[in-house]
Amino acid sequence: MAVRHEVENLVRRGNIFYWRARVPAVFVHCRPGSRLSLSLHCSDHRKAQIRRPV
């Protein structure tokens, strides 16, 4: 199960952190509530905070 941390949109699955964000409303073909997920390829919370897109 995913664990949320203090940083918004930063989610941990297993040992790897992912950055998740909602799909903008402009993309009308996506289902409401859809999210983009980008693997940060690291298991260290501090490194994940630095690597996340802003």
N, C-alpha and C positions, 0 to 999 in steps of 0.2 A: 504494500500500500504506500502511496505517496505521502511524504511528510512535508508540510509547509514550514518555512522559516520566516524570520522577521523581514527579509527583503521581499518586496512585492514581485510576484510572478516567478520567484525562484522555487523550484520543486525538486525534491530528491526522490529518485526511484532506485531502489537498491543502493549501490555505491556511487551512482552517477547523478550529478545535478543537471537539471533541465531548466531552461527559461521558457515560460509559457505566457502567451498574450492572446487576448481576444482578437478575432478576425474583424477588421474594420467593416462597418455597415455598408460601405461602398461595394463590397463583394456580395452582390445580392444572390448569387448562386450557392453560397455557403449557408448551411443551416444556422439558425439563430443559436447563439451560445457556443459556436465552434471556436476552437483555439489553435494557434500555431504552437509548435513545440520544437525547440532547438536544443540539441545536446551540447553541453559545455565541455564534455570529455574530461571531467575532473571529479574527484571525490572529496576535495578539500573545500569547505564552505567559504573560506576567505578568497581562494582563487576563483571560485564560482562567482562571487560578488564582483570581482574585478573583470572577469570575462563576459559578463552578461551585457547584452546590447542596451543602449540607453535610449 
